[in-house]
């Protein structure tokens, strides 16, 4: 099971991307928990996290967010992937960060 946390401004703008990532994971046979939180909620989460993806509009805060997940891989979601709500692309980005 891979636990993928997406971080955005209010925890809502990534909800469609989360659903598309879940669908892509199921189609690829990847067992995954994928969810989104605001940056404030993410810093307080006690959930098990394997990789963190940050929405492009929070690129400026990525270093601060990384401090809350020191030993976990973190990446900013590619703008094209985010803008086109590409669930497969976002899932691949997350999986590649774990490798």
FIKOLZA-1660 file (N, C-alpha, C; in steps of 0.1 Angstrom, whole numbers, plus 5000, padded with zeros to 4 digits):
% residues 99
   i   px   py   pz ch aa at
   1 5009 4988 5000  A  X  N
   1 5000 5000 5000  A  X CA
   1 5009 5012 5000  A  X  C
   2 5006 5021 4991  A  X  N
   2 5014 5034 4990  A  X CA
   2 5004 5045 4994  A  X  C
   3 5009 5054 5003  A  X  N
   3 5001 5065 5008  A  X CA
   3 5005 5078 5002  A  X  C
   4 4997 5084 4994  A  X  N
   4 5000 5096 4986  A  X CA
   4 4992 5107 4991  A  X  C
   5 4999 5117 4996  A  X  N
   5 4992 5129 5001  A  X CA
   5 4994 5141 4991  A  X  C
   6 4983 5147 4987  A  X  N
   6 4984 5159 4978  A  X CA
   6 4981 5171 4987  A  X  C
   7 4989 5181 4985  A  X  N
   7 4988 5193 4994  A  X CA
   7 4984 5205 4984  A  X  C
   8 4973 5212 4988  A  X  N
   8 4969 5223 4980  A  X CA
   8 4965 5235 4990  A  X  C
   9 4960 5246 4984  A  X  N
   9 4956 5257 4992  A  X CA
   9 4945 5254 5002  A  X  C
  10 4934 5249 4998  A  X  N
  10 4923 5247 5007  A  X CA
  10 4919 5232 5008  A  X  C
  11 4926 5223 5002  A  X  N
  11 4923 5209 5002  A  X CA
  11 4912 5205 4993  A  X  C
  12 4907 5215 4985  A  X  N
  12 4896 5211 4976  A  X CA
  12 4900 5211 4961  A  X  C
  13 4909 5220 4957  A  X  N
  13 4912 5221 4943  A  X CA
  13 4918 5208 4937  A  X  C
  14 4923 5199 4945  A  X  N
  14 4928 5187 4940  A  X CA
  14 4919 5175 4941  A  X  C
  15 4906 5177 4945  A  X  N
  15 4897 5166 4947  A  X CA
  15 4895 5158 4934  A  X  C
  16 4893 5165 4923  A  X  N
  16 4891 5158 4910  A  X CA
  16 4904 5150 4907  A  X  C
  17 4915 5156 4909  A  X  N
  17 4928 5149 4906  A  X CA
  17 4929 5137 4914  A  X  C
  18 4926 5138 4927  A  X  N
  18 4926 5126 4936  A  X CA
  18 4918 5115 4931  A  X  C
  19 4906 5118 4927  A  X  N
  19 4897 5107 4921  A  X CA
  19 4903 5101 4909  A  X  C
  20 4908 5109 4900  A  X  N
  20 4914 5103 4888  A  X CA
  20 4927 5095 4891  A  X  C
  21 4934 5099 4901  A  X  N
  21 4946 5091 4905  A  X CA
  21 4942 5078 4911  A  X  C
  22 4931 5078 4919  A  X  N
  22 4926 5066 4925  A  X CA
  22 4922 5056 4914  A  X  C
  23 4915 5061 4904  A  X  N
  23 4911 5053 4892  A  X CA
  23 4923 5048 4885  A  X  C
  24 4933 5056 4883  A  X  N
  24 4945 5051 4876  A  X CA
  24 4952 5041 4884  A  X  C
  25 4953 5042 4897  A  X  N
  25 4959 5032 4906  A  X CA
  25 4952 5019 4905  A  X  C
  26 4939 5019 4905  A  X  N
  26 4931 5007 4904  A  X CA
  26 4933 5000 4891  A  X  C
  27 4933 5008 4880  A  X  N
  27 4936 5002 4867  A  X CA
  27 4949 4996 4865  A  X  C
  28 4959 5002 4872  A  X  N
  28 4973 4997 4872  A  X CA
  28 4976 4986 4882  A  X  C
  29 4966 4983 4891  A  X  N
  29 4968 4973 4901  A  X CA
  29 4976 4978 4912  A  X  C
  30 4977 4991 4915  A  X  N
  30 4985 4996 4925  A  X CA
  30 4975 4999 4937  A  X  C
  31 4979 4993 4948  A  X  N
  31 4971 4995 4961  A  X CA
  31 4975 5008 4967  A  X  C
  32 4966 5018 4967  A  X  N
  32 4971 5032 4972  A  X CA
  32 4960 5038 4979  A  X  C
  33 4964 5046 4989  A  X  N
  33 4955 5056 4996  A  X CA
  33 4960 5069 4991  A  X  C
  34 4950 5076 4985  A  X  N
  34 4954 5089 4979  A  X CA
  34 4944 5100 4985  A  X  C
  35 4949 5110 4991  A  X  N
  35 4940 5120 4996  A  X CA
  35 4946 5134 4995  A  X  C
  36 4938 5145 4997  A  X  N
  36 4943 5158 4997  A  X CA
  36 4940 5166 5010  A  X  C
  37 4949 5174 5013  A  X  N
  37 4947 5183 5025  A  X CA
  37 4952 5197 5022  A  X  C
  38 4948 5207 5029  A  X  N
  38 4953 5220 5028  A  X CA
  38 4967 5220 5034  A  X  C
  39 4975 5230 5031  A  X  N
  39 4989 5230 5036  A  X CA
  39 4989 5230 5052  A  X  C
  40 4980 5237 5057  A  X  N
  40 4979 5238 5072  A  X CA
  40 4975 5225 5078  A  X  C
  41 4965 5218 5072  A  X  N
  41 4961 5205 5077  A  X CA
  41 4972 5194 5075  A  X  C
  42 4979 5195 5064  A  X  N
  42 4990 5186 5060  A  X CA
  42 5001 5186 5071  A  X  C
  43 5004 5198 5075  A  X  N
  43 5015 5199 5085  A  X CA
  43 5011 5193 5099  A  X  C
  44 4998 5191 5101  A  X  N
  44 4994 5185 5114  A  X CA
  44 4990 5171 5113  A  X  C
  45 4990 5165 5101  A  X  N
  45 4985 5152 5099  A  X CA
  45 4993 5141 5106  A  X  C
  46 4986 5131 5111  A  X  N
  46 4992 5120 5118  A  X CA
  46 4991 5108 5109  A  X  C
  47 4985 5109 5097  A  X  N
  47 4984 5098 5088  A  X CA
  47 4997 5093 5083  A  X  C
  48 4998 5081 5080  A  X  N
  48 5009 5075 5073  A  X CA
  48 5011 5080 5059  A  X  C
  49 5022 5086 5056  A  X  N
  49 5025 5092 5043  A  X CA
  49 5038 5086 5037  A  X  C
  50 5037 5082 5025  A  X  N
  50 5049 5077 5018  A  X CA
  50 5055 5087 5008  A  X  C
  51 5046 5095 5002  A  X  N
  51 5051 5105 4993  A  X CA
  51 5041 5117 4993  A  X  C
  52 5046 5129 4991  A  X  N
  52 5038 5141 4992  A  X CA
  52 5040 5148 4978  A  X  C
  53 5028 5152 4972  A  X  N
  53 5028 5160 4960  A  X CA
  53 5021 5173 4964  A  X  C
  54 5028 5184 4960  A  X  N
  54 5023 5197 4963  A  X CA
  54 5018 5203 4950  A  X  C
  55 5006 5210 4951  A  X  N
  55 5000 5216 4940  A  X CA
  55 5009 5228 4935  A  X  C
  56 5010 5230 4922  A  X  N
  56 5019 5240 4916  A  X CA
  56 5017 5254 4922  A  X  C
  57 5005 5258 4926  A  X  N
  57 5003 5271 4932  A  X CA
  57 5009 5272 4946  A  X  C
  58 5014 5261 4952  A  X  N
  58 5021 5262 4965  A  X CA
  58 5036 5259 4963  A  X  C
  59 5041 5260 4951  A  X  N
  59 5055 5257 4949  A  X CA
  59 5064 5265 4959  A  X  C
  60 5060 5278 4961  A  X  N
  60 5067 5286 4970  A  X CA
  60 5068 5281 4984  A  X  C
  61 5059 5272 4988  A  X  N
  61 5058 5267 5002  A  X CA
  61 5063 5253 5003  A  X  C
  62 5068 5247 4992  A  X  N
  62 5073 5233 4992  A  X CA
  62 5084 5230 5002  A  X  C
  63 5093 5240 5004  A  X  N
  63 5104 5237 5014  A  X CA
  63 5098 5237 5028  A  X  C
  64 5089 5246 5031  A  X  N
  64 5082 5246 5044  A  X CA
  64 5074 5233 5046  A  X  C
  65 5067 5229 5036  A  X  N
  65 5059 5216 5037  A  X CA
  65 5069 5204 5039  A  X  C
  66 5080 5204 5032  A  X  N
  66 5090 5194 5033  A  X CA
  66 5095 5192 5048  A  X  C
  67 5096 5203 5055  A  X  N
  67 5100 5203 5069  A  X CA
  67 5091 5194 5077  A  X  C
  68 5078 5193 5074  A  X  N
  68 5069 5185 5081  A  X CA
  68 5069 5170 5077  A  X  C
  69 5076 5167 5066  A  X  N
  69 5078 5153 5061  A  X CA
  69 5092 5151 5058  A  X  C
  70 5101 5153 5067  A  X  N
  70 5115 5153 5065  A  X CA
  70 5121 5141 5058  A  X  C
  71 5116 5129 5062  A  X  N
  71 5121 5117 5056  A  X CA
  71 5113 5111 5044  A  X  C
  72 5104 5119 5039  A  X  N
  72 5095 5115 5028  A  X CA
  72 5098 5122 5016  A  X  C
  73 5097 5116 5004  A  X  N
  73 5099 5123 4991  A  X CA
  73 5088 5132 4989  A  X  C
  74 5091 5144 4983  A  X  N
  74 5081 5154 4981  A  X CA
  74 5084 5160 4967  A  X  C
  75 5074 5163 4959  A  X  N
  75 5076 5169 4946  A  X CA
  75 5064 5179 4944  A  X  C
  76 5067 5189 4935  A  X  N
  76 5056 5198 4931  A  X CA
  76 5050 5191 4918  A  X  C
  77 5037 5190 4918  A  X  N
  77 5030 5184 4907  A  X CA
  77 5033 5193 4894  A  X  C
  78 5037 5186 4884  A  X  N
  78 5040 5192 4871  A  X CA
  78 5027 5200 4867  A  X  C
  79 5030 5213 4862  A  X  N
  79 5019 5222 4859  A  X CA
  79 5009 5216 4848  A  X  C
  80 5015 5209 4838  A  X  N
  80 5007 5203 4828  A  X CA
  80 4998 5192 4833  A  X  C
  81 5004 5184 4842  A  X  N
  81 4996 5173 4848  A  X CA
  81 4985 5179 4856  A  X  C
  82 4988 5189 4864  A  X  N
  82 4978 5195 4873  A  X CA
  82 4967 5202 4865  A  X  C
  83 4971 5210 4855  A  X  N
  83 4962 5217 4847  A  X CA
  83 4952 5209 4838  A  X  C
  84 4957 5197 4834  A  X  N
  84 4949 5188 4826  A  X CA
  84 4942 5178 4835  A  X  C
  85 4944 5178 4848  A  X  N
  85 4939 5169 4857  A  X CA
  85 4942 5154 4853  A  X  C
  86 4955 5152 4850  A  X  N
  86 4960 5139 4845  A  X CA
  86 4963 5130 4857  A  X  C
  87 4953 5122 4860  A  X  N
  87 4955 5112 4871  A  X CA
  87 4966 5102 4869  A  X  C
  88 4968 5097 4857  A  X  N
  88 4978 5088 4854  A  X CA
  88 4992 5095 4856  A  X  C
  89 4993 5107 4850  A  X  N
  89 5006 5114 4851  A  X CA
  89 5010 5117 4866  A  X  C
  90 5000 5122 4874  A  X  N
  90 5002 5125 4888  A  X CA
  90 5006 5112 4896  A  X  C
  91 4999 5101 4893  A  X  N
  91 5003 5089 4899  A  X CA
  91 5017 5084 4896  A  X  C
  92 5020 5085 4883  A  X  N
  92 5034 5082 4879  A  X CA
  92 5044 5091 4885  A  X  C
  93 5041 5104 4887  A  X  N
  93 5051 5113 4893  A  X CA
  93 5053 5108 4908  A  X  C
  94 5042 5105 4915  A  X  N
  94 5043 5101 4929  A  X CA
  94 5051 5088 4930  A  X  C
  95 5048 5078 4921  A  X  N
  95 5055 5065 4922  A  X CA
  95 5070 5067 4919  A  X  C
  96 5073 5076 4909  A  X  N
  96 5087 5078 4906  A  X CA
  96 5095 5085 4917  A  X  C
  97 5088 5093 4925  A  X  N
  97 5095 5099 4937  A  X CA
  97 5098 5089 4947  A  X  C
  98 5090 5078 4948  A  X  N
  98 5093 5068 4958  A  X CA
  98 5105 5059 4955  A  X  C
  99 5107 5057 4942  A  X  N
  99 5117 5048 4937  A  X CA
  99 5131 5053 4940  A  X  C
% end
